[in-house]
């Protein structure tokens, strides 16, 4: 168990590999580490594309609300 909500299940063993399954509530997101890192890198790259003028405009709009 991970906490009270996530159950880790061994689905099978094939040679040197162990297949795992997870039972968790639908609102708990479970993903492989490589996928999580890839998404984080894409988000960082996307954030780098916002130029200073766009950022200033976003901040101005945010402050006026």
Buried (B, 14 or more C-beta within 10 A) or exposed (E): EEEEEEEEEEEEEEEEEEEEEEEBEEEEEEEEEEEEEEEEEEEEEEEEEEEEEEEEEEEEEEEEE
